[in-house]
Amino acid sequence: MTIKSVVEISDFGNSIDQKLIDIIEQTEWISNDNRINDKVPNNSKLLIGIYFYPEEKGNPRFLSTYY
Protein backbone atom coordinates (compact mmCIF):
# COMPACT_ATOMS: atom_id res chain seq x y z
CA MET A 1 0.00 0.00 0.00
CA THR A 2 1.16 3.55 -0.67
CA ILE A 3 0.24 7.03 0.47
CA LYS A 4 -1.57 9.07 -2.21
CA SER A 5 -0.81 12.50 -0.77
CA VAL A 6 0.80 14.16 2.23
CA VAL A 7 -0.53 17.37 3.76
CA GLU A 8 1.54 19.24 6.32
CA ILE A 9 -0.40 20.54 9.29
CA SER A 10 2.62 22.51 10.50
CA ASP A 11 6.22 22.46 9.37
CA PHE A 12 9.64 22.42 10.93
CA GLY A 13 10.70 25.42 8.82
CA ASN A 14 13.69 23.82 7.14
CA SER A 15 14.80 21.22 4.60
CA ILE A 16 13.65 18.36 6.85
CA ASP A 17 10.03 18.90 5.74
CA GLN A 18 10.51 17.74 2.15
CA LYS A 19 12.71 14.84 3.22
CA LEU A 20 9.99 13.61 5.60
CA ILE A 21 7.32 13.91 2.89
CA ASP A 22 9.51 11.93 0.48
CA ILE A 23 10.09 9.20 3.08
CA ILE A 24 6.37 8.93 3.90
CA GLU A 25 5.35 8.80 0.22
CA GLN A 26 8.01 6.21 -0.69
CA THR A 27 7.42 3.93 2.30
CA GLU A 28 5.60 0.66 1.75
CA TRP A 29 2.72 0.48 4.23
CA ILE A 30 0.69 -2.46 5.54
CA SER A 31 -2.66 -2.64 7.26
CA ASN A 32 -4.17 -5.25 9.51
CA ASP A 33 -7.63 -4.38 10.81
CA ASN A 34 -9.93 -7.05 12.20
CA ARG A 35 -7.57 -9.67 10.77
CA ILE A 36 -8.01 -8.30 7.23
CA ASN A 37 -4.69 -7.51 5.60
CA ASP A 38 -4.05 -4.52 3.35
CA LYS A 39 -7.67 -3.38 3.00
CA VAL A 40 -8.39 0.21 3.90
CA PRO A 41 -11.74 1.94 3.41
CA ASN A 42 -11.86 4.52 0.62
CA ASN A 43 -11.01 8.08 1.64
CA SER A 44 -9.24 6.91 4.80
CA LYS A 45 -6.79 9.29 6.45
CA LEU A 46 -3.79 8.49 8.59
CA LEU A 47 -2.42 11.13 10.94
CA ILE A 48 1.28 10.72 11.70
CA GLY A 49 2.66 12.90 14.48
CA ILE A 50 6.34 13.71 14.14
CA TYR A 51 7.81 15.96 16.81
CA PHE A 52 10.98 18.05 16.66
CA TYR A 53 13.13 18.35 19.76
CA PRO A 54 15.77 21.12 19.62
CA GLU A 55 19.30 20.73 20.95
CA GLU A 56 19.23 20.90 24.72
CA LYS A 57 21.82 20.52 27.47
CA GLY A 58 24.41 19.08 25.11
CA ASN A 59 21.99 16.57 23.56
CA PRO A 60 21.57 16.77 19.77
CA ARG A 61 18.30 17.82 18.15
CA PHE A 62 16.11 14.99 16.88
CA LEU A 63 12.73 13.95 15.46
CA SER A 64 10.43 11.49 17.17
CA THR A 65 6.96 10.02 16.91
CA TYR A 66 6.78 10.33 20.70
CA TYR A 67 5.61 13.58 22.29
mmCIF file as Biopython writes it, N, C-alpha, C and O atoms, coordinates in Angstrom:
data_model
#
loop_
_atom_site.group_PDB
_atom_site.id
_atom_site.type_symbol
_atom_site.label_atom_id
_atom_site.label_alt_id
_atom_site.label_comp_id
_atom_site.label_asym_id
_atom_site.label_entity_id
_atom_site.label_seq_id
_atom_site.pdbx_PDB_ins_code
_atom_site.Cartn_x
_atom_site.Cartn_y
_atom_site.Cartn_z
_atom_site.occupancy
_atom_site.B_iso_or_equiv
_atom_site.auth_seq_id
_atom_site.auth_asym_id
_atom_site.pdbx_PDB_model_num
ATOM 1   N N  . MET A ? 1  ? 0.844   -1.164  0.000  1.0 0.0 1  A 1 
ATOM 2   C CA . MET A ? 1  ? 0.000   0.000   0.000  1.0 0.0 1  A 1 
ATOM 3   C C  . MET A ? 1  ? 0.894   1.233   0.000  1.0 0.0 1  A 1 
ATOM 4   O O  . MET A ? 1  ? 1.999   1.213   0.542  1.0 0.0 1  A 1 
ATOM 5   N N  . THR A ? 2  ? 0.405   2.304   -0.612 1.0 0.0 2  A 1 
ATOM 6   C CA . THR A ? 2  ? 1.155   3.549   -0.668 1.0 0.0 2  A 1 
ATOM 7   C C  . THR A ? 2  ? 0.274   4.713   -0.237 1.0 0.0 2  A 1 
ATOM 8   O O  . THR A ? 2  ? -0.953  4.614   -0.216 1.0 0.0 2  A 1 
ATOM 9   N N  . ILE A ? 3  ? 0.921   5.807   0.101  1.0 0.0 3  A 1 
ATOM 10  C CA . ILE A ? 3  ? 0.240   7.035   0.473  1.0 0.0 3  A 1 
ATOM 11  C C  . ILE A ? 3  ? -0.014  7.830   -0.800 1.0 0.0 3  A 1 
ATOM 12  O O  . ILE A ? 3  ? 0.906   8.025   -1.594 1.0 0.0 3  A 1 
ATOM 13  N N  . LYS A ? 4  ? -1.242  8.292   -1.008 1.0 0.0 4  A 1 
ATOM 14  C CA . LYS A ? 4  ? -1.571  9.066   -2.207 1.0 0.0 4  A 1 
ATOM 15  C C  . LYS A ? 4  ? -1.109  10.510  -2.110 1.0 0.0 4  A 1 
ATOM 16  O O  . LYS A ? 4  ? -0.638  11.080  -3.094 1.0 0.0 4  A 1 
ATOM 17  N N  . SER A ? 5  ? -1.242  11.106  -0.927 1.0 0.0 5  A 1 
ATOM 18  C CA . SER A ? 5  ? -0.810  12.495  -0.771 1.0 0.0 5  A 1 
ATOM 19  C C  . SER A ? 5  ? -0.473  12.767  0.693  1.0 0.0 5  A 1 
ATOM 20  O O  . SER A ? 5  ? -0.979  12.105  1.599  1.0 0.0 5  A 1 
ATOM 21  N N  . VAL A ? 6  ? 0.386   13.748  0.898  1.0 0.0 6  A 1 
ATOM 22  C CA . VAL A ? 6  ? 0.797   14.159  2.233  1.0 0.0 6  A 1 
ATOM 23  C C  . VAL A ? 6  ? 0.469   15.635  2.379  1.0 0.0 6  A 1 
ATOM 24  O O  . VAL A ? 6  ? 0.812   16.444  1.517  1.0 0.0 6  A 1 
ATOM 25  N N  . VAL A ? 7  ? -0.192  15.978  3.469  1.0 0.0 7  A 1 
ATOM 26  C CA . VAL A ? 7  ? -0.528  17.369  3.761  1.0 0.0 7  A 1 
ATOM 27  C C  . VAL A ? 7  ? 0.117   17.728  5.095  1.0 0.0 7  A 1 
ATOM 28  O O  . VAL A ? 7  ? -0.108  17.064  6.106  1.0 0.0 7  A 1 
ATOM 29  N N  . GLU A ? 8  ? 0.921   18.786  5.082  1.0 0.0 8  A 1 
ATOM 30  C CA . GLU A ? 8  ? 1.545   19.240  6.322  1.0 0.0 8  A 1 
ATOM 31  C C  . GLU A ? 8  ? 0.538   20.044  7.138  1.0 0.0 8  A 1 
ATOM 32  O O  . GLU A ? 8  ? -0.133  20.930  6.608  1.0 0.0 8  A 1 
ATOM 33  N N  . ILE A ? 9  ? 0.437   19.736  8.405  1.0 0.0 9  A 1 
ATOM 34  C CA . ILE A ? 9  ? -0.397  20.544  9.291  1.0 0.0 9  A 1 
ATOM 35  C C  . ILE A ? 9  ? 0.428   21.718  9.809  1.0 0.0 9  A 1 
ATOM 36  O O  . ILE A ? 9  ? -0.063  22.845  9.872  1.0 0.0 9  A 1 
ATOM 37  N N  . SER A ? 10 ? 1.654   21.461  10.171 1.0 0.0 10 A 1 
ATOM 38  C CA . SER A ? 10 ? 2.618   22.505  10.504 1.0 0.0 10 A 1 
ATOM 39  C C  . SER A ? 10 ? 3.979   21.988  10.067 1.0 0.0 10 A 1 
ATOM 40  O O  . SER A ? 10 ? 4.177   20.783  9.910  1.0 0.0 10 A 1 
ATOM 41  N N  . ASP A ? 11 ? 4.915   22.909  9.873  1.0 0.0 11 A 1 
ATOM 42  C CA . ASP A ? 11 ? 6.216   22.455  9.367  1.0 0.0 11 A 1 
ATOM 43  C C  . ASP A ? 11 ? 7.320   22.769  10.365 1.0 0.0 11 A 1 
ATOM 44  O O  . ASP A ? 11 ? 7.124   23.493  11.341 1.0 0.0 11 A 1 
ATOM 45  N N  . PHE A ? 12 ? 8.476   22.205  10.087 1.0 0.0 12 A 1 
ATOM 46  C CA . PHE A ? 12 ? 9.642   22.419  10.931 1.0 0.0 12 A 1 
ATOM 47  C C  . PHE A ? 12 ? 10.436  23.635  10.453 1.0 0.0 12 A 1 
ATOM 48  O O  . PHE A ? 12 ? 11.387  24.051  11.115 1.0 0.0 12 A 1 
ATOM 49  N N  . GLY A ? 13 ? 10.058  24.202  9.320  1.0 0.0 13 A 1 
ATOM 50  C CA . GLY A ? 13 ? 10.697  25.415  8.823  1.0 0.0 13 A 1 
ATOM 51  C C  . GLY A ? 13 ? 12.080  25.217  8.244  1.0 0.0 13 A 1 
ATOM 52  O O  . GLY A ? 13 ? 12.882  26.151  8.249  1.0 0.0 13 A 1 
ATOM 53  N N  . ASN A ? 14 ? 12.383  24.043  7.752  1.0 0.0 14 A 1 
ATOM 54  C CA . ASN A ? 14 ? 13.689  23.821  7.141  1.0 0.0 14 A 1 
ATOM 55  C C  . ASN A ? 14 ? 13.605  22.676  6.137  1.0 0.0 14 A 1 
ATOM 56  O O  . ASN A ? 14 ? 12.516  22.209  5.805  1.0 0.0 14 A 1 
ATOM 57  N N  . SER A ? 15 ? 14.757  22.233  5.659  1.0 0.0 15 A 1 
ATOM 58  C CA . SER A ? 15 ? 14.795  21.217  4.599  1.0 0.0 15 A 1 
ATOM 59  C C  . SER A ? 15 ? 14.302  19.846  5.057  1.0 0.0 15 A 1 
ATOM 60  O O  . SER A ? 15 ? 14.091  18.963  4.226  1.0 0.0 15 A 1 
ATOM 61  N N  . ILE A ? 16 ? 14.119  19.654  6.340  1.0 0.0 16 A 1 
ATOM 62  C CA . ILE A ? 16 ? 13.648  18.361  6.853  1.0 0.0 16 A 1 
ATOM 63  C C  . ILE A ? 16 ? 12.246  18.058  6.341  1.0 0.0 16 A 1 
ATOM 64  O O  . ILE A ? 16 ? 11.906  16.897  6.113  1.0 0.0 16 A 1 
ATOM 65  N N  . ASP A ? 17 ? 11.423  19.101  6.157  1.0 0.0 17 A 1 
ATOM 66  C CA . ASP A ? 17 ? 10.034  18.905  5.737  1.0 0.0 17 A 1 
ATOM 67  C C  . ASP A ? 17 ? 9.920   18.070  4.468  1.0 0.0 17 A 1 
ATOM 68  O O  . ASP A ? 17 ? 9.195   17.075  4.447  1.0 0.0 17 A 1 
ATOM 69  N N  . GLN A ? 18 ? 10.620  18.458  3.423  1.0 0.0 18 A 1 
ATOM 70  C CA . GLN A ? 18 ? 10.507  17.740  2.154  1.0 0.0 18 A 1 
ATOM 71  C C  . GLN A ? 18 ? 11.081  16.335  2.263  1.0 0.0 18 A 1 
ATOM 72  O O  . GLN A ? 18 ? 10.559  15.405  1.647  1.0 0.0 18 A 1 
ATOM 73  N N  . LYS A ? 19 ? 12.137  16.170  3.032  1.0 0.0 19 A 1 
ATOM 74  C CA . LYS A ? 19 ? 12.715  14.837  3.223  1.0 0.0 19 A 1 
ATOM 75  C C  . LYS A ? 19 ? 11.710  13.908  3.909  1.0 0.0 19 A 1 
ATOM 76  O O  . LYS A ? 19 ? 11.580  12.744  3.530  1.0 0.0 19 A 1 
ATOM 77  N N  . LEU A ? 20 ? 10.999  14.422  4.918  1.0 0.0 20 A 1 
ATOM 78  C CA . LEU A ? 20 ? 9.991   13.606  5.598  1.0 0.0 20 A 1 
ATOM 79  C C  . LEU A ? 20 ? 8.848   13.236  4.663  1.0 0.0 20 A 1 
ATOM 80  O O  . LEU A ? 20 ? 8.384   12.095  4.672  1.0 0.0 20 A 1 
ATOM 81  N N  . ILE A ? 21 ? 8.390   14.189  3.857  1.0 0.0 21 A 1 
ATOM 82  C CA . ILE A ? 21 ? 7.319   13.913  2.892  1.0 0.0 21 A 1 
ATOM 83  C C  . ILE A ? 21 ? 7.764   12.828  1.919  1.0 0.0 21 A 1 
ATOM 84  O O  . ILE A ? 21 ? 7.004   11.904  1.628  1.0 0.0 21 A 1 
ATOM 85  N N  . ASP A ? 22 ? 8.987   12.936  1.416  1.0 0.0 22 A 1 
ATOM 86  C CA . ASP A ? 22 ? 9.510   11.930  0.484  1.0 0.0 22 A 1 
ATOM 87  C C  . ASP A ? 22 ? 9.548   10.549  1.135  1.0 0.0 22 A 1 
ATOM 88  O O  . ASP A ? 22 ? 9.159   9.558   0.516  1.0 0.0 22 A 1 
ATOM 89  N N  . ILE A ? 23 ? 10.008  10.482  2.367  1.0 0.0 23 A 1 
ATOM 90  C CA . ILE A ? 23 ? 10.086  9.196   3.077  1.0 0.0 23 A 1 
ATOM 91  C C  . ILE A ? 23 ? 8.694   8.602   3.249  1.0 0.0 23 A 1 
ATOM 92  O O  . ILE A ? 23 ? 8.490   7.415   2.998  1.0 0.0 23 A 1 
ATOM 93  N N  . ILE A ? 24 ? 7.732   9.426   3.677  1.0 0.0 24 A 1 
ATOM 94  C CA . ILE A ? 24 ? 6.366   8.935   3.898  1.0 0.0 24 A 1 
ATOM 95  C C  . ILE A ? 24 ? 5.746   8.451   2.593  1.0 0.0 24 A 1 
ATOM 96  O O  . ILE A ? 24 ? 5.096   7.406   2.572  1.0 0.0 24 A 1 
ATOM 97  N N  . GLU A ? 25 ? 5.937   9.191   1.509  1.0 0.0 25 A 1 
ATOM 98  C CA . GLU A ? 25 ? 5.351   8.801   0.222  1.0 0.0 25 A 1 
ATOM 99  C C  . GLU A ? 25 ? 6.010   7.558   -0.369 1.0 0.0 25 A 1 
ATOM 100 O O  . GLU A ? 25 ? 5.354   6.799   -1.082 1.0 0.0 25 A 1 
ATOM 101 N N  . GLN A ? 26 ? 7.288   7.336   -0.088 1.0 0.0 26 A 1 
ATOM 102 C CA . GLN A ? 26 ? 8.009   6.211   -0.689 1.0 0.0 26 A 1 
ATOM 103 C C  . GLN A ? 26 ? 7.997   4.954   0.191  1.0 0.0 26 A 1 
ATOM 104 O O  . GLN A ? 26 ? 8.470   3.897   -0.225 1.0 0.0 26 A 1 
ATOM 105 N N  . THR A ? 27 ? 7.466   5.073   1.379  1.0 0.0 27 A 1 
ATOM 106 C CA . THR A ? 27 ? 7.424   3.930   2.296  1.0 0.0 27 A 1 
ATOM 107 C C  . THR A ? 27 ? 6.326   2.957   1.880  1.0 0.0 27 A 1 
ATOM 108 O O  . THR A ? 27 ? 5.249   3.370   1.452  1.0 0.0 27 A 1 
ATOM 109 N N  . GLU A ? 28 ? 6.604   1.681   2.008  1.0 0.0 28 A 1 
ATOM 110 C CA . GLU A ? 28 ? 5.596   0.656   1.747  1.0 0.0 28 A 1 
ATOM 111 C C  . GLU A ? 28 ? 4.851   0.389   3.038  1.0 0.0 28 A 1 
ATOM 112 O O  . GLU A ? 28 ? 5.460   0.009   4.038  1.0 0.0 28 A 1 
ATOM 113 N N  . TRP A ? 29 ? 3.543   0.580   3.032  1.0 0.0 29 A 1 
ATOM 114 C CA . TRP A ? 29 ? 2.723   0.479   4.226  1.0 0.0 29 A 1 
ATOM 115 C C  . TRP A ? 29 ? 1.905   -0.806  4.213  1.0 0.0 29 A 1 
ATOM 116 O O  . TRP A ? 29 ? 1.585   -1.344  3.153  1.0 0.0 29 A 1 
ATOM 117 N N  . ILE A ? 30 ? 1.569   -1.292  5.416  1.0 0.0 30 A 1 
ATOM 118 C CA . ILE A ? 30 ? 0.694   -2.456  5.538  1.0 0.0 30 A 1 
ATOM 119 C C  . ILE A ? 30 ? -0.442  -2.112  6.492  1.0 0.0 30 A 1 
ATOM 120 O O  . ILE A ? 30 ? -0.328  -1.195  7.306  1.0 0.0 30 A 1 
ATOM 121 N N  . SER A ? 31 ? -1.519  -2.842  6.386  1.0 0.0 31 A 1 
ATOM 122 C CA . SER A ? 31 ? -2.663  -2.645  7.260  1.0 0.0 31 A 1 
ATOM 123 C C  . SER A ? 31 ? -3.145  -4.000  7.741  1.0 0.0 31 A 1 
ATOM 124 O O  . SER A ? 31 ? -3.119  -4.985  7.003  1.0 0.0 31 A 1 
ATOM 125 N N  . ASN A ? 32 ? -3.579  -4.033  8.972  1.0 0.0 32 A 1 
ATOM 126 C CA . ASN A ? 32 ? -4.173  -5.252  9.514  1.0 0.0 32 A 1 
ATOM 127 C C  . ASN A ? 32 ? -5.265  -4.820  10.483 1.0 0.0 32 A 1 
ATOM 128 O O  . ASN A ? 32 ? -4.991  -4.504  11.641 1.0 0.0 32 A 1 
ATOM 129 N N  . ASP A ? 33 ? -6.491  -4.810  10.008 1.0 0.0 33 A 1 
ATOM 130 C CA . ASP A ? 33 ? -7.626  -4.383  10.810 1.0 0.0 33 A 1 
ATOM 131 C C  . ASP A ? 33 ? -8.646  -5.509  10.855 1.0 0.0 33 A 1 
ATOM 132 O O  . ASP A ? 33 ? -9.100  -5.982  9.813  1.0 0.0 33 A 1 
ATOM 133 N N  . ASN A ? 34 ? -8.998  -5.930  12.029 1.0 0.0 34 A 1 
ATOM 134 C CA . ASN A ? 34 ? -9.933  -7.049  12.197 1.0 0.0 34 A 1 
ATOM 135 C C  . ASN A ? 34 ? -9.495  -8.281  11.401 1.0 0.0 34 A 1 
ATOM 136 O O  . ASN A ? 34 ? -10.301 -8.974  10.782 1.0 0.0 34 A 1 
ATOM 137 N N  . ARG A ? 35 ? -8.188  -8.521  11.446 1.0 0.0 35 A 1 
ATOM 138 C CA . ARG A ? 35 ? -7.569  -9.673  10.767 1.0 0.0 35 A 1 
ATOM 139 C C  . ARG A ? 35 ? -7.707  -9.651  9.250  1.0 0.0 35 A 1 
ATOM 140 O O  . ARG A ? 35 ? -7.584  -10.687 8.597  1.0 0.0 35 A 1 
ATOM 141 N N  . ILE A ? 36 ? -7.963  -8.471  8.691  1.0 0.0 36 A 1 
ATOM 142 C CA . ILE A ? 36 ? -8.012  -8.304  7.235  1.0 0.0 36 A 1 
ATOM 143 C C  . ILE A ? 36 ? -6.765  -7.524  6.838  1.0 0.0 36 A 1 
ATOM 144 O O  . ILE A ? 36 ? -6.558  -6.396  7.286  1.0 0.0 36 A 1 
ATOM 145 N N  . ASN A ? 37 ? -5.941  -8.132  5.997  1.0 0.0 37 A 1 
ATOM 146 C CA . ASN A ? 37 ? -4.690  -7.508  5.597  1.0 0.0 37 A 1 
ATOM 147 C C  . ASN A ? 37 ? -4.858  -6.589  4.393  1.0 0.0 37 A 1 
ATOM 148 O O  . ASN A ? 37 ? -5.568  -6.907  3.439  1.0 0.0 37 A 1 
ATOM 149 N N  . ASP A ? 38 ? -4.194  -5.453  4.462  1.0 0.0 38 A 1 
ATOM 150 C CA . ASP A ? 38 ? -4.052  -4.519  3.345  1.0 0.0 38 A 1 
ATOM 151 C C  . ASP A ? 38 ? -5.363  -4.090  2.706  1.0 0.0 38 A 1 
ATOM 152 O O  . ASP A ? 38 ? -5.421  -3.908  1.490  1.0 0.0 38 A 1 
ATOM 153 N N  . LYS A ? 39 ? -6.398  -3.928  3.484  1.0 0.0 39 A 1 
ATOM 154 C CA . LYS A ? 39 ? -7.668  -3.383  3.004  1.0 0.0 39 A 1 
ATOM 155 C C  . LYS A ? 39 ? -8.000  -2.179  3.853  1.0 0.0 39 A 1 
ATOM 156 O O  . LYS A ? 39 ? -8.167  -2.282  5.068  1.0 0.0 39 A 1 
ATOM 157 N N  . VAL A ? 40 ? -8.094  -1.037  3.201  1.0 0.0 40 A 1 
ATOM 158 C CA . VAL A ? 40 ? -8.387  0.209   3.897  1.0 0.0 40 A 1 
ATOM 159 C C  . VAL A ? 40 ? -9.601  0.830   3.232  1.0 0.0 40 A 1 
ATOM 160 O O  . VAL A ? 40 ? -9.668  0.878   2.004  1.0 0.0 40 A 1 
ATOM 161 N N  . PRO A ? 41 ? -10.560 1.305   4.007  1.0 0.0 41 A 1 
ATOM 162 C CA . PRO A ? 41 ? -11.742 1.936   3.411  1.0 0.0 41 A 1 
ATOM 163 C C  . PRO A ? 41 ? -11.357 3.144   2.550  1.0 0.0 41 A 1 
ATOM 164 O O  . PRO A ? 41 ? -10.400 3.855   2.854  1.0 0.0 41 A 1 
ATOM 165 N N  . ASN A ? 42 ? -12.113 3.364   1.480  1.0 0.0 42 A 1 
ATOM 166 C CA . ASN A ? 42 ? -11.864 4.518   0.618  1.0 0.0 42 A 1 
ATOM 167 C C  . ASN A ? 42 ? -11.900 5.799   1.435  1.0 0.0 42 A 1 
ATOM 168 O O  . ASN A ? 42 ? -12.629 5.907   2.421  1.0 0.0 42 A 1 
ATOM 169 N N  . ASN A ? 43 ? -11.105 6.760   1.011  1.0 0.0 43 A 1 
ATOM 170 C CA . ASN A ? 43 ? -11.014 8.081   1.643  1.0 0.0 43 A 1 
ATOM 171 C C  . ASN A ? 43 ? -10.539 8.029   3.096  1.0 0.0 43 A 1 
ATOM 172 O O  . ASN A ? 43 ? -10.838 8.932   3.877  1.0 0.0 43 A 1 
ATOM 173 N N  . SER A ? 44 ? -9.813  6.993   3.457  1.0 0.0 44 A 1 
ATOM 174 C CA . SER A ? 44 ? -9.243  6.907   4.798  1.0 0.0 44 A 1 
ATOM 175 C C  . SER A ? 44 ? -8.107  7.912   4.936  1.0 0.0 44 A 1 
ATOM 176 O O  . SER A ? 44 ? -7.449  8.261   3.957  1.0 0.0 44 A 1 
ATOM 177 N N  . LYS A ? 45 ? -7.888  8.370   6.162  1.0 0.0 45 A 1 
ATOM 178 C CA . LYS A ? 45 ? -6.792  9.286   6.449  1.0 0.0 45 A 1 
ATOM 179 C C  . LYS A ? 45 ? -5.992  8.737   7.610  1.0 0.0 45 A 1 
ATOM 180 O O  . LYS A ? 45 ? -6.543  8.150   8.541  1.0 0.0 45 A 1 
ATOM 181 N N  . LEU A ? 46 ? -4.698  8.931   7.545  1.0 0.0 46 A 1 
ATOM 182 C CA . LEU A ? 46 ? -3.789  8.494   8.590  1.0 0.0 46 A 1 
ATOM 183 C C  . LEU A ? 46 ? -3.040  9.721   9.081  1.0 0.0 46 A 1 
ATOM 184 O O  . LEU A ? 46 ? -2.397  10.411  8.289  1.0 0.0 46 A 1 
ATOM 185 N N  . LEU A ? 47 ? -3.113  9.997   10.346 1.0 0.0 47 A 1 
ATOM 186 C CA . LEU A ? 47 ? -2.419  11.129  10.940 1.0 0.0 47 A 1 
ATOM 187 C C  . LEU A ? 47 ? -1.151  10.612  11.611 1.0 0.0 47 A 1 
ATOM 188 O O  . LEU A ? 47 ? -1.203  9.772   12.510 1.0 0.0 47 A 1 
ATOM 189 N N  . ILE A ? 48 ? -0.014  11.130  11.154 1.0 0.0 48 A 1 
ATOM 190 C CA . ILE A ? 48 ? 1.276   10.720  11.703 1.0 0.0 48 A 1 
ATOM 191 C C  . ILE A ? 48 ? 1.872   11.927  12.417 1.0 0.0 48 A 1 
ATOM 192 O O  . ILE A ? 48 ? 2.169   12.942  11.788 1.0 0.0 48 A 1 
ATOM 193 N N  . GLY A ? 49 ? 2.043   11.815  13.718 1.0 0.0 49 A 1 
ATOM 194 C CA . GLY A ? 49 ? 2.662   12.896  14.483 1.0 0.0 49 A 1 
ATOM 195 C C  . GLY A ? 49 ? 4.159   12.718  14.538 1.0 0.0 49 A 1 
ATOM 196 O O  . GLY A ? 49 ? 4.652   11.691  15.005 1.0 0.0 49 A 1 
ATOM 197 N N  . ILE A ? 50 ? 4.886   13.717  14.061 1.0 0.0 50 A 1 
ATOM 198 C CA . ILE A ? 50 ? 6.344   13.709  14.137 1.0 0.0 50 A 1 
ATOM 199 C C  . ILE A ? 50 ? 6.736   14.990  14.863 1.0 0.0 50 A 1 
ATOM 200 O O  . ILE A ? 50 ? 6.376   16.090  14.445 1.0 0.0 50 A 1 
ATOM 201 N N  . TYR A ? 51 ? 7.469   14.835  15.940 1.0 0.0 51 A 1 
ATOM 202 C CA . TYR A ? 51 ? 7.809   15.959  16.807 1.0 0.0 51 A 1 
ATOM 203 C C  . TYR A ? 51 ? 9.296   16.273  16.722 1.0 0.0 51 A 1 
ATOM 204 O O  . TYR A ? 51 ? 10.136  15.374  16.660 1.0 0.0 51 A 1 
ATOM 205 N N  . PHE A ? 52 ? 9.605   17.572  16.721 1.0 0.0 52 A 1 
ATOM 206 C CA . PHE A ? 52 ? 10.983  18.055  16.660 1.0 0.0 52 A 1 
ATOM 207 C C  . PHE A ? 52 ? 11.416  18.479  18.048 1.0 0.0 52 A 1 
ATOM 208 O O  . PHE A ? 52 ? 10.729  19.256  18.710 1.0 0.0 52 A 1 
ATOM 209 N N  . TYR A ? 53 ? 12.558  17.969  18.489 1.0 0.0 53 A 1 
ATOM 210 C CA . TYR A ? 53 ? 13.133  18.347  19.760 1.0 0.0 53 A 1 
ATOM 211 C C  . TYR A ? 53 ? 14.449  19.079  19.489 1.0 0.0 53 A 1 
ATOM 212 O O  . TYR A ? 53 ? 15.377  18.491  18.934 1.0 0.0 53 A 1 
ATOM 213 N N  . PRO A ? 54 ? 14.541  20.362  19.876 1.0 0.0 54 A 1 
ATOM 214 C CA . PRO A ? 54 ? 15.774  21.117  19.623 1.0 0.0 54 A 1 
ATOM 215 C C  . PRO A ? 54 ? 16.924  20.636  20.514 1.0 0.0 54 A 1 
ATOM 216 O O  . PRO A ? 54 ? 16.717  19.919  21.493 1.0 0.0 54 A 1 
ATOM 217 N N  . GLU A ? 55 ? 18.124  21.047  20.151 1.0 0.0 55 A 1 
ATOM 218 C CA . GLU A ? 55 ? 19.301  20.728  20.947 1.0 0.0 55 A 1 
ATOM 219 C C  . GLU A ? 55 ? 19.098  21.290  22.359 1.0 0.0 55 A 1 
ATOM 220 O O  . GLU A ? 55 ? 18.645  22.420  22.541 1.0 0.0 55 A 1 
ATOM 221 N N  . GLU A ? 56 ? 19.446  20.465  23.348 1.0 0.0 56 A 1 
ATOM 222 C CA . GLU A ? 56 ? 19.231  20.904  24.722 1.0 0.0 56 A 1 
ATOM 223 C C  . GLU A ? 56 ? 20.235  20.239  25.656 1.0 0.0 56 A 1 
ATOM 224 O O  . GLU A ? 56 ? 20.409  19.021  25.622 1.0 0.0 56 A 1 
ATOM 225 N N  . LYS A ? 57 ? 20.877  21.020  26.467 1.0 0.0 57 A 1 
ATOM 226 C CA . LYS A ? 57 ? 21.820  20.523  27.474 1.0 0.0 57 A 1 
ATOM 227 C C  . LYS A ? 57 ? 22.850  19.560  26.892 1.0 0.0 57 A 1 
ATOM 228 O O  . LYS A ? 57 ? 23.148  18.525  27.490 1.0 0.0 57 A 1 
ATOM 229 N N  . GLY A ? 58 ? 23.388  19.900  25.735 1.0 0.0 58 A 1 
ATOM 230 C CA . GLY A ? 58 ? 24.414  19.083  25.107 1.0 0.0 58 A 1 
ATOM 231 C C  . GLY A ? 58 ? 23.889  17.897  24.318 1.0 0.0 58 A 1 
ATOM 232 O O  . GLY A ? 58 ? 24.670  17.196  23.674 1.0 0.0 58 A 1 
ATOM 233 N N  . ASN A ? 59 ? 22.577  17.654  24.353 1.0 0.0 59 A 1 
ATOM 234 C CA . ASN A ? 59 ? 21.985  16.573  23.558 1.0 0.0 59 A 1 
ATOM 235 C C  . ASN A ? 59 ? 21.640  17.095  22.169 1.0 0.0 59 A 1 
ATOM 236 O O  . ASN A ? 59 ? 21.167  18.224  22.040 1.0 0.0 59 A 1 
ATOM 237 N N  . PRO A ? 60 ? 21.868  16.295  21.121 1.0 0.0 60 A 1 
ATOM 238 C CA . PRO A ? 60 ? 21.573  16.770  19.765 1.0 0.0 60 A 1 
ATOM 239 C C  . PRO A ? 60 ? 20.067  16.891  19.517 1.0 0.0 60 A 1 
ATOM 240 O O  . PRO A ? 60 ? 19.259  16.255  20.194 1.0 0.0 60 A 1 
ATOM 241 N N  . ARG A ? 61 ? 19.715  17.706  18.549 1.0 0.0 61 A 1 
ATOM 242 C CA . ARG A ? 61 ? 18.302  17.822  18.145 1.0 0.0 61 A 1 
ATOM 243 C C  . ARG A ? 61 ? 17.877  16.518  17.481 1.0 0.0 61 A 1 
ATOM 244 O O  . ARG A ? 61 ? 18.713  15.785  16.954 1.0 0.0 61 A 1 
ATOM 245 N N  . PHE A ? 62 ? 16.565  16.224  17.507 1.0 0.0 62 A 1 
ATOM 246 C CA . PHE A ? 62 ? 16.114  14.991  16.884 1.0 0.0 62 A 1 
ATOM 247 C C  . PHE A ? 62 ? 14.623  15.051  16.600 1.0 0.0 62 A 1 
ATOM 248 O O  . PHE A ? 62 ? 13.917  15.914  17.120 1.0 0.0 62 A 1 
ATOM 249 N N  . LEU A ? 63 ? 14.148  14.127  15.770 1.0 0.0 63 A 1 
ATOM 250 C CA . LEU A ? 63 ? 12.728  13.953  15.463 1.0 0.0 63 A 1 
ATOM 251 C C  . LEU A ? 63 ? 12.252  12.677  16.131 1.0 0.0 63 A 1 
ATOM 252 O O  . LEU A ? 63 ? 13.014  11.723  16.288 1.0 0.0 63 A 1 
ATOM 253 N N  . SER A ? 64 ? 10.973  12.667  16.529 1.0 0.0 64 A 1 
ATOM 254 C CA . SER A ? 64 ? 10.431  11.486  17.173 1.0 0.0 64 A 1 
ATOM 255 C C  . SER A ? 64 ? 8.941   11.389  16.914 1.0 0.0 64 A 1 
ATOM 256 O O  . SER A ? 64 ? 8.284   12.399  16.662 1.0 0.0 64 A 1 
ATOM 257 N N  . THR A ? 65 ? 8.409   10.188  16.975 1.0 0.0 65 A 1 
ATOM 258 C CA . THR A ? 65 ? 6.959   10.021  16.906 1.0 0.0 65 A 1 
ATOM 259 C C  . THR A ? 65 ? 6.371   10.078  18.316 1.0 0.0 65 A 1 
ATOM 260 O O  . THR A ? 65 ? 5.156   9.990   18.490 1.0 0.0 65 A 1 
ATOM 261 N N  . TYR A ? 66 ? 7.234   10.225  19.316 1.0 0.0 66 A 1 
ATOM 262 C CA . TYR A ? 66 ? 6.784   10.331  20.701 1.0 0.0 66 A 1 
ATOM 263 C C  . TYR A ? 66 ? 6.780   11.791  21.135 1.0 0.0 66 A 1 
ATOM 264 O O  . TYR A ? 66 ? 7.727   12.526  20.853 1.0 0.0 66 A 1 
ATOM 265 N N  . TYR A ? 67 ? 5.727   12.214  21.815 1.0 0.0 67 A 1 
ATOM 266 C CA . TYR A ? 67 ? 5.609   13.580  22.290 1.0 0.0 67 A 1 
ATOM 267 C C  . TYR A ? 67 ? 6.146   13.683  23.691 1.0 0.0 67 A 1 
ATOM 268 O O  . TYR A ? 67 ? 6.136   14.766  24.278 1.0 0.0 67 A 1 
#
